């Protein structure tokens, strides 16, 4: 946990990808990690799906190697860098590579272009989050290249539910806070009154839910071996987590993403929404 020795950085030559480079460089330098740059060329079907997949695969690969070298050759000083170029489906290849090559962390931007696209994660990012089992770092979700205001990690917010698996999420966040010298606080969201039928919930019941949730989170803290401030807030999960992150000037948000074989907790069902709304990079574990 927190021992990051191999980072995968998918490269698509976009401005958002290039803007994520300083974050990858910083993470690799902090942990002495190797970085594998991955660029996957989409197959090209000139005659439709029934025709041959590509005209000249070697030419496509040569062009990709040239672009990768031109854009990344001097971006990672004092970091061991390897590169992999492949033809196929990007998300599938990234997930398979991470599984078979002892990858500790995948770092990639989450693309959001325009008002509609900002409601969605990029298809490659979404599939990687869905398929890989190692932690995934994603930049703040917007149409702009990642800014550097969160490059120095000074404040970490860890969003948790009351599932026992949140202990692992807390421990990851605690390790990151220790390694970066950042402060750490936890946030848990309970549903607001307006999210429930009036006959089921009133203000008194809502306050009791807050008290109960705080006790459960504090119990999980003890299991995780940490003692940090806890905020129990109300509302919809993505909006409430974003509000808390903005209020405290968060530089890194840590959440539990879960894997396919697990029973998802309430927070994990909102992972994509949290990532879409986060004002800062998100580490999902």
NUZAZA-321035 format. One record per residue: x, y, z of N, C-alpha, C in turn. Coordinates in steps of 0.1 Angstrom, whole numbers, m for minus. Layout:
N
<site <X, Y, Z>, <X, Y, Z>, <X, Y, Z>>
...
//
This chain:
285
<site <8, m12, 0>, <0, 0, 0>, <9, 13, 0>>
<site <7, 21, m10>, <15, 33, m11>, <29, 31, m17>>
<site <33, 18, m20>, <46, 15, m25>, <45, 15, m40>>
<site <47, 27, m46>, <45, 29, m60>, <58, 28, m68>>
<site <60, 17, m75>, <73, 15, m82>, <71, 14, m97>>
<site <59, 13, m102>, <57, 12, m116>, <44, 20, m120>>
<site <45, 31, m128>, <34, 39, m132>, <32, 38, m147>>
<site <20, 36, m150>, <16, 36, m165>, <10, 50, m168>>
<site <15, 56, m179>, <9, 69, m183>, <5, 67, m198>>
<site <m8, 66, m200>, <m13, 65, m214>, <m12, 79, m221>>
<site <m6, 79, m233>, <m4, 91, m240>, <m12, 92, m253>>
<site <m20, 102, m254>, <m28, 104, m266>, <m25, 118, m273>>
<site <m14, 125, m269>, <m9, 137, m275>, <m19, 149, m274>>
<site <m29, 148, m266>, <m38, 159, m264>, <m32, 169, m254>>
<site <m37, 181, m254>, <m32, 191, m244>, <m34, 187, m230>>
<site <m45, 180, m227>, <m48, 175, m214>, <m38, 164, m210>>
<site <m34, 156, m219>, <m24, 146, m216>, <m11, 153, m213>>
<site <m7, 162, m222>, <6, 169, m219>, <6, 177, m206>>
<site <m6, 182, m203>, <m7, 190, m190>, <m6, 181, m178>>
<site <m8, 168, m180>, <m7, 158, m168>, <7, 154, m166>>
<site <16, 157, m175>, <30, 152, m174>, <37, 157, m161>>
<site <36, 170, m157>, <43, 173, m144>, <38, 165, m132>>
<site <25, 161, m132>, <20, 153, m121>, <26, 139, m121>>
<site <27, 133, m134>, <34, 120, m135>, <48, 121, m131>>
<site <55, 131, m135>, <69, 133, m132>, <71, 135, m117>>
<site <62, 142, m111>, <63, 144, m96>, <60, 132, m88>>
<site <51, 124, m93>, <48, 111, m86>, <59, 101, m87>>
<site <64, 100, m100>, <75, 91, m102>, <88, 95, m94>>
<site <91, 108, m94>, <102, 112, m86>, <101, 110, m71>>
<site <89, 112, m66>, <87, 110, m52>, <89, 96, m47>>
<site <85, 86, m56>, <86, 72, m52>, <97, 65, m59>>
<site <105, 71, m67>, <115, 65, m75>, <109, 54, m84>>
<site <98, 57, m90>, <91, 47, m98>, <95, 48, m113>>
<site <94, 37, m119>, <95, 36, m134>, <82, 41, m140>>
<site <83, 48, m152>, <71, 52, m159>, <71, 45, m173>>
<site <60, 38, m176>, <58, 32, m189>, <48, 41, m196>>
<site <52, 47, m207>, <44, 54, m216>, <37, 45, m226>>
<site <24, 45, m227>, <16, 36, m235>, <8, 45, m245>>
<site <10, 42, m258>, <2, 48, m269>, <m4, 37, m277>>
<site <m17, 37, m278>, <m24, 26, m286>, <m30, 33, m298>>
<site <m27, 28, m310>, <m32, 33, m322>, <m45, 25, m325>>
<site <m56, 33, m327>, <m69, 27, m331>, <m67, 20, m345>>
<site <m73, 8, m346>, <m74, 2, m360>, <m81, 11, m369>>
<site <m77, 11, m382>, <m84, 19, m392>, <m90, 10, m403>>
<site <m103, 12, m405>, <m110, 3, m414>, <m114, 11, m427>>
<site <m106, 12, m437>, <m108, 20, m448>, <m121, 16, m456>>
<site <m124, 3, m456>, <m136, m2, m463>, <m147, m6, m454>>
<site <m148, 0, m442>, <m158, m4, m433>, <m153, m16, m425>>
<site <m162, m20, m415>, <m158, m31, m406>, <m156, m44, m413>>
<site <m162, m46, m425>, <m160, m58, m432>, <m147, m59, m440>>
<site <m140, m47, m442>, <m128, m47, m449>, <m116, m49, m440>>
<site <m103, m49, m446>, <m91, m51, m439>, <m90, m40, m428>>
<site <m84, m44, m417>, <m83, m35, m405>, <m75, m22, m408>>
<site <m63, m24, m414>, <m55, m12, m416>, <m47, m15, m429>>
<site <m42, m4, m435>, <m35, m5, m447>, <m20, m9, m445>>
<site <m14, m1, m436>, <0, m4, m434>, <3, m2, m419>>
<site <2, m13, m411>, <4, m12, m396>, <18, m7, m393>>
<site <28, m11, m400>, <41, m6, m396>, <43, 9, m398>>
<site <37, 14, m408>, <37, 29, m410>, <30, 36, m398>>
<site <19, 31, m394>, <12, 37, m383>, <21, 36, m370>>
<site <27, 25, m368>, <35, 24, m356>, <48, 33, m357>>
<site <54, 34, m368>, <65, 43, m370>, <61, 57, m367>>
<site <50, 61, m372>, <45, 75, m370>, <43, 77, m355>>
<site <37, 67, m348>, <34, 68, m334>, <47, 69, m326>>
<site <56, 61, m329>, <69, 62, m322>, <76, 76, m324>>
<site <75, 81, m336>, <81, 94, m338>, <74, 105, m330>>
<site <61, 105, m330>, <53, 115, m322>, <55, 113, m307>>
<site <56, 101, m302>, <59, 98, m288>, <72, 104, m284>>
<site <82, 101, m292>, <96, 106, m289>, <96, 121, m289>>
<site <90, 127, m299>, <90, 142, m301>, <83, 149, m289>>
<site <73, 143, m284>, <65, 149, m274>, <70, 146, m259>>
<site <76, 135, m258>, <79, 130, m244>, <94, 128, m241>>
<site <103, 130, m251>, <117, 127, m250>, <124, 134, m238>>
<site <120, 146, m235>, <127, 154, m224>, <118, 157, m213>>
<site <107, 150, m211>, <97, 154, m201>, <99, 147, m188>>
<site <108, 137, m187>, <109, 129, m175>, <124, 128, m171>>
<site <130, 140, m167>, <144, 139, m163>, <146, 131, m150>>
<site <156, 123, m150>, <160, 115, m138>, <149, 104, m134>>
<site <141, 101, m144>, <131, 90, m142>, <133, 80, m153>>
<site <133, 67, m148>, <134, 56, m158>, <121, 55, m166>>
<site <122, 56, m179>, <110, 57, m188>, <111, 46, m199>>
<site <101, 38, m200>, <100, 29, m211>, <87, 32, m219>>
<site <86, 28, m231>, <75, 31, m240>, <70, 18, m246>>
<site <57, 18, m248>, <50, 7, m255>, <40, 12, m265>>
<site <41, 8, m277>, <32, 13, m287>, <25, 1, m294>>
<site <12, 1, m295>, <4, m10, m299>, <m7, m6, m308>>
<site <m12, m15, m316>, <m24, m12, m324>, <m35, m21, m318>>
<site <m47, m14, m315>, <m58, m21, m309>, <m67, m12, m301>>
<site <m74, m17, m291>, <m83, m9, m283>, <m75, m4, m271>>
<site <m75, 9, m269>, <m66, 15, m259>, <m70, 10, m245>>
<site <m82, 11, m241>, <m86, 7, m227>, <m83, m7, m224>>
<site <m86, m16, m234>, <m84, m30, m232>, <m69, m33, m230>>
<site <m61, m27, m239>, <m46, m29, m238>, <m41, m24, m225>>
<site <m45, m12, m221>, <m40, m6, m208>, <m44, m15, m196>>
<site <m56, m20, m196>, <m60, m29, m185>, <m52, m42, m185>>
<site <m51, m48, m197>, <m43, m60, m197>, <m28, m58, m193>>
<site <m23, m47, m198>, <m9, m44, m195>, <m7, m42, m180>>
<site <m16, m35, m174>, <m15, m32, m159>, <m16, m45, m151>>
<site <m24, m54, m156>, <m26, m67, m149>, <m14, m76, m150>>
<site <m7, m76, m161>, <4, m85, m163>, <18, m80, m161>>
<site <19, m67, m157>, <32, m61, m156>, <34, m54, m143>>
<site <28, m58, m132>, <30, m53, m119>, <29, m38, m118>>
<site <19, m33, m124>, <17, m18, m124>, <10, m14, m111>>
<site <16, m4, m104>, <11, 0, m91>, <1, 12, m93>>
<site <2, 20, m104>, <m6, 32, m105>, <m8, 35, m120>>
<site <m20, 38, m124>, <m22, 44, m138>, <m26, 58, m136>>
<site <m19, 67, m144>, <m22, 81, m143>, <m26, 86, m157>>
<site <m38, 93, m157>, <m43, 97, m170>, <m54, 108, m168>>
<site <m55, 117, m178>, <m65, 128, m176>, <m79, 122, m179>>
<site <m89, 128, m174>, <m103, 125, m178>, <m108, 136, m187>>
<site <m110, 132, m199>, <m114, 142, m210>, <m128, 147, m208>>
<site <m130, 160, m209>, <m143, 166, m209>, <m143, 178, m218>>
<site <m149, 177, m230>, <m148, 189, m239>, <m163, 194, m241>>
<site <m165, 207, m238>, <m178, 213, m240>, <m188, 209, m229>>
<site <m199, 216, m229>, <m209, 214, m218>, <m214, 200, m217>>
<site <m217, 194, m228>, <m222, 180, m228>, <m211, 170, m224>>
<site <m199, 171, m230>, <m189, 161, m227>, <m184, 162, m213>>
<site <m186, 174, m207>, <m181, 175, m193>, <m190, 166, m183>>
<site <m202, 162, m188>, <m211, 153, m180>, <m206, 139, m181>>
<site <m197, 136, m190>, <m192, 122, m192>, <m177, 121, m190>>
<site <m173, 109, m186>, <m158, 106, m186>, <m155, 102, m200>>
<site <m142, 104, m205>, <m138, 99, m217>, <m140, 84, m217>>
<site <m143, 78, m229>, <m146, 64, m229>, <m134, 55, m224>>
<site <m122, 59, m228>, <m110, 52, m224>, <m108, 52, m209>>
<site <m109, 65, m204>, <m108, 66, m189>, <m118, 58, m181>>
<site <m131, 59, m186>, <m142, 52, m179>, <m139, 37, m179>>
<site <m134, 31, m190>, <m132, 17, m191>, <m120, 13, m183>>
<site <m110, 21, m183>, <m98, 18, m174>, <m102, 18, m159>>
<site <m110, 28, m155>, <m115, 28, m141>, <m123, 16, m138>>
<site <m130, 11, m148>, <m139, 0, m146>, <m131, m13, m145>>
<site <m120, m14, m153>, <m114, m27, m155>, <m101, m30, m147>>
<site <m93, m19, m144>, <m81, m22, m138>, <m83, m23, m123>>
<site <m74, m31, m117>, <m75, m34, m102>, <m65, m25, m94>>
<site <m55, m19, m100>, <m46, m10, m93>, <m52, 4, m92>>
<site <m47, 12, m83>, <m52, 26, m82>, <m51, 34, m95>>
<site <m60, 43, m97>, <m60, 52, m109>, <m60, 66, m105>>
<site <m51, 74, m110>, <m51, 89, m108>, <m57, 95, m120>>
<site <m66, 104, m118>, <m72, 112, m129>, <m72, 127, m126>>
<site <m69, 135, m136>, <m69, 149, m134>, <m83, 155, m132>>
<site <m84, 167, m128>, <m97, 174, m127>, <m104, 173, m140>>
<site <m117, 170, m140>, <m124, 168, m152>, <m129, 181, m158>>
<site <m123, 186, m169>, <m127, 198, m175>, <m122, 198, m189>>
<site <m125, 208, m197>, <m120, 209, m211>, <m107, 215, m212>>
<site <m101, 220, m200>, <m88, 227, m201>, <m77, 217, m197>>
<site <m65, 220, m201>, <m54, 212, m196>, <m52, 214, m181>>
<site <m48, 204, m174>, <m47, 205, m160>, <m37, 216, m155>>
<site <m42, 224, m146>, <m34, 235, m141>, <m25, 230, m131>>
<site <m15, 238, m127>, <m4, 233, m118>, <m7, 237, m103>>
<site <m19, 243, m101>, <m21, 247, m87>, <m22, 236, m77>>
<site <m25, 224, m82>, <m26, 212, m73>, <m13, 203, m74>>
<site <m3, 208, m81>, <9, 200, m83>, <16, 197, m69>>
<site <17, 207, m61>, <22, 205, m47>, <10, 200, m39>>
<site <11, 188, m34>, <m1, 183, m26>, <1, 187, m12>>
<site <m8, 197, m8>, <m7, 202, 5>, <m19, 198, 14>>
<site <m30, 195, 7>, <m43, 191, 14>, <m49, 179, 7>>
<site <m52, 169, 14>, <m58, 157, 9>, <m72, 155, 16>>
<site <m82, 152, 8>, <m95, 149, 13>, <m98, 135, 9>>
<site <m102, 127, 18>, <m106, 113, 16>, <m121, 111, 18>>
<site <m128, 108, 7>, <m142, 105, 8>, <m145, 91, 11>>
<site <m153, 88, 21>, <m155, 74, 26>, <m170, 72, 28>>
<site <m173, 59, 27>, <m186, 55, 32>, <m184, 46, 44>>
<site <m195, 40, 49>, <m194, 32, 61>, <m191, 17, 59>>
<site <m187, 14, 47>, <m183, 0, 43>, <m170, m2, 49>>
<site <m167, m14, 55>, <m154, m18, 60>, <m143, m16, 50>>
<site <m146, m17, 37>, <m135, m15, 27>, <m130, m1, 27>>
<site <m137, 8, 33>, <m132, 22, 34>, <m119, 23, 43>>
<site <m117, 13, 51>, <m104, 13, 59>, <m92, 13, 49>>
<site <m93, 5, 39>, <m82, 5, 29>, <m80, 19, 22>>
<site <m91, 25, 19>, <m91, 38, 13>, <m85, 48, 23>>
<site <m89, 48, 35>, <m83, 57, 45>, <m68, 55, 46>>
<site <m64, 42, 46>, <m49, 39, 48>, <m41, 44, 36>>
<site <m47, 43, 24>, <m40, 48, 12>, <m39, 63, 14>>
<site <m50, 70, 18>, <m49, 85, 19>, <m39, 89, 30>>
<site <m38, 81, 41>, <m29, 84, 51>, <m14, 83, 47>>
<site <m12, 73, 39>, <2, 71, 33>, <5, 82, 24>>
<site <m4, 86, 15>, <m1, 97, 6>, <1, 110, 14>>
<site <m7, 112, 24>, <m5, 124, 32>, <9, 124, 39>>
<site <13, 113, 44>, <26, 112, 50>, <37, 114, 40>>
<site <36, 108, 28>, <46, 109, 18>, <48, 123, 12>>
<site <37, 130, 12>, <37, 144, 6>, <38, 155, 16>>
<site <36, 151, 29>, <36, 162, 39>, <23, 169, 40>>
<site <12, 164, 34>, <0, 170, 33>, <m9, 168, 46>>
<site <m18, 177, 48>, <m29, 175, 58>, <m39, 166, 53>>
<site <m46, 159, 61>, <m56, 149, 57>, <m69, 151, 65>>
<site <m81, 151, 58>, <m94, 150, 65>, <m103, 141, 57>>
<site <m113, 136, 64>, <m123, 127, 58>, <m136, 134, 56>>
<site <m143, 129, 46>, <m157, 134, 44>, <m166, 122, 41>>
<site <m178, 123, 47>, <m188, 113, 45>, <m201, 120, 42>>
<site <m209, 115, 33>, <m221, 122, 29>, <m233, 113, 32>>
<site <m243, 119, 39>, <m256, 112, 41>, <m266, 120, 33>>
<site <m277, 113, 29>, <m287, 120, 21>, <m294, 131, 28>>
<site <m297, 142, 21>, <m304, 153, 27>, <m319, 150, 28>>
<site <m326, 158, 35>, <m341, 155, 37>, <m348, 155, 24>>
<site <m345, 164, 15>, <m352, 165, 2>, <m350, 153, m6>>
<site <m340, 144, m3>, <m337, 132, m11>, <m346, 121, m7>>
<site <m354, 123, 3>, <m363, 112, 9>, <m378, 116, 9>>
<site <m387, 107, 8>, <m401, 110, 10>, <m403, 116, 24>>
<site <m412, 126, 25>, <m413, 133, 38>, <m418, 123, 49>>
<site <m426, 113, 45>, <m431, 104, 55>, <m420, 95, 61>>
<site <m408, 94, 54>, <m398, 85, 59>, <m387, 93, 67>>
<site <m387, 106, 65>, <m375, 112, 71>, <m379, 126, 75>>
<site <m374, 131, 87>, <m376, 145, 91>, <m362, 149, 96>>
<site <m362, 162, 100>, <m349, 168, 105>, <m343, 160, 116>>
<site <m351, 156, 126>, <m346, 148, 137>, <m339, 135, 133>>
<site <m346, 128, 124>, <m341, 115, 119>, <m328, 118, 111>>
<site <m327, 129, 103>, <m315, 132, 96>, <m304, 135, 105>>
<site <m306, 142, 116>, <m295, 145, 125>, <m290, 132, 132>>
<site <m300, 123, 135>, <m296, 110, 141>, <m287, 102, 131>>
<site <m290, 103, 118>, <m282, 96, 108>, <m268, 102, 108>>
<site <m267, 115, 109>, <m254, 121, 110>, <m246, 116, 122>>
<site <m252, 115, 133>, <m245, 111, 145>, <m241, 96, 144>>
<site <m250, 88, 138>, <m246, 74, 136>, <m235, 72, 127>>
<site <m236, 80, 115>, <m225, 79, 105>, <m212, 83, 111>>
<site <m212, 94, 119>, <m199, 99, 124>, <m193, 88, 133>>
<site <m201, 82, 141>, <m196, 71, 150>, <m190, 59, 142>>
<site <m197, 56, 131>, <m192, 45, 123>, <m179, 48, 116>>
<site <m178, 61, 111>, <m166, 65, 105>, <m154, 66, 115>>
<site <m157, 70, 127>, <m146, 71, 137>, <m142, 57, 141>>
<site <m151, 47, 141>, <m147, 33, 143>, <m138, 28, 132>>
<site <m141, 31, 120>, <m133, 27, 109>, <m119, 34, 109>>
<site <m119, 47, 114>, <m106, 54, 116>, <m97, 46, 125>>
<site <m103, 41, 136>, <m95, 34, 146>, <m90, 21, 140>>
<site <m98, 14, 131>, <m94, 2, 125>, <m82, 5, 115>>
<site <m83, 17, 109>, <m72, 21, 99>, <m60, 26, 106>>
<site <m61, 29, 119>, <m49, 34, 126>, <m46, 48, 124>>
<site <m57, 56, 121>, <m55, 71, 119>, <m65, 78, 128>>
<site <m61, 91, 130>, <m70, 100, 137>, <m69, 114, 131>>
<site <m79, 117, 122>, <m79, 129, 115>, <m93, 135, 115>>
<site <m94, 148, 112>, <m107, 154, 112>, <m117, 147, 103>>
<site <m130, 147, 107>, <m140, 141, 99>, <m152, 150, 97>>
<site <m156, 152, 85>, <m168, 160, 82>, <m179, 151, 77>>
<site <m190, 151, 84>, <m202, 144, 79>, <m212, 154, 74>>
<site <m214, 154, 61>, <m222, 164, 55>, <m234, 158, 48>>
<site <m243, 166, 42>, <m256, 161, 36>, <m257, 166, 22>>
<site <m264, 158, 14>, <m266, 162, 0>, <m264, 150, m9>>
<site <m263, 153, m22>, <m259, 142, m31>, <m244, 140, m31>>
<site <m240, 128, m32>, <m226, 125, m30>, <m216, 133, m38>>
<site <m217, 133, m52>, <m208, 141, m60>, <m207, 156, m56>>
<site <m219, 162, m55>, <m220, 176, m52>, <m214, 179, m38>>
<site <m218, 171, m28>, <m213, 174, m14>, <m198, 172, m13>>
<site <m192, 162, m20>, <m178, 160, m20>, <m171, 171, m27>>
<site <m176, 176, m38>, <m170, 187, m45>, <m170, 200, m36>>
<site <m182, 202, m30>, <m183, 214, m21>, <m172, 213, m10>>
<site <m171, 202, m4>, <m161, 200, 7>, <m147, 202, 2>>
<site <m144, 197, m10>, <m131, 199, m16>, <m127, 213, m19>>
<site <m137, 220, m24>, <m135, 235, m27>, <m134, 243, m14>>
<site <m142, 240, m4>, <m141, 247, 8>, <m128, 246, 15>>
<site <m121, 235, 14>, <m108, 233, 21>, <m96, 233, 12>>
<site <m98, 238, m1>, <m87, 240, m10>, <m79, 227, m12>>
<site <m87, 216, m15>, <m81, 203, m16>, <m72, 202, m29>>
<site <m61, 195, m27>, <m52, 193, m39>, <m53, 179, m44>>
<site <m57, 169, m36>, <m59, 155, m41>, <m71, 149, m33>>
<site <m80, 144, m41>, <m91, 137, m35>, <m89, 122, m36>>
<site <m90, 114, m25>, <m89, 100, m25>, <m102, 93, m23>>
<site <m106, 84, m32>, <m118, 77, m30>, <m116, 62, m32>>
<site <m126, 54, m28>, <m126, 40, m30>, <m134, 37, m42>>
<site <m128, 30, m52>, <m134, 27, m65>, <m140, 13, m64>>
<site <m134, 4, m57>, <m138, m10, m57>, <m134, m17, m70>>
<site <m136, m30, m71>, <m134, m38, m83>, <m147, m46, m86>>
<site <m147, m52, m98>, <m159, m58, m103>, <m164, m69, m94>>
<site <m156, m76, m87>, <m160, m87, m79>, <m166, m83, m65>>
<site <m165, m71, m62>, <m169, m66, m49>, <m184, m62, m49>>
<site <m190, m63, m37>, <m203, m56, m35>, <m200, m41, m33>>
<site <m206, m33, m42>, <m202, m19, m41>, <m210, m12, m30>>
<site <m202, m4, m22>, <m208, 5, m12>, <m214, 17, m18>>
<site <m221, 25, m10>, <m228, 37, m15>, <m219, 46, m22>>
<site <m207, 49, m16>, <m197, 58, m22>, <m192, 52, m35>>
<site <m189, 39, m36>, <m184, 34, m48>, <m193, 35, m60>>
<site <m207, 35, m57>, <m216, 36, m68>, <m216, 50, m74>>
<site <m210, 60, m67>, <m209, 73, m71>, <m195, 77, m76>>
<site <m186, 68, m78>, <m172, 71, m81>, <m171, 79, m93>>
<site <m178, 75, m104>, <m177, 83, m117>, <m182, 97, m115>>
<site <m193, 98, m107>, <m198, 112, m105>, <m189, 121, m97>>
<site <m182, 115, m87>, <m172, 122, m79>, <m161, 127, m88>>
<site <m156, 118, m97>, <m145, 121, m105>, <m149, 132, m115>>
<site <m161, 132, m121>, <m166, 142, m130>, <m167, 156, m123>>
<site <m171, 156, m111>, <m173, 169, m104>, <m161, 174, m96>>
<site <m151, 166, m94>, <m140, 170, m86>, <m133, 182, m91>>
<site <m129, 192, m83>, <m122, 204, m88>, <m107, 201, m87>>
<site <m102, 189, m84>, <m88, 186, m82>, <m86, 172, m87>>
<site <m73, 167, m88>, <m71, 154, m92>, <m77, 144, m82>>
<site <m80, 132, m87>, <m86, 121, m79>, <m78, 109, m79>>
<site <m75, 103, m68>, <m68, 90, m67>, <m79, 80, m63>>
<site <m83, 71, m72>, <m93, 61, m68>, <m86, 48, m66>>
<site <m89, 42, m54>, <m82, 29, m51>, <m92, 18, m48>>
//
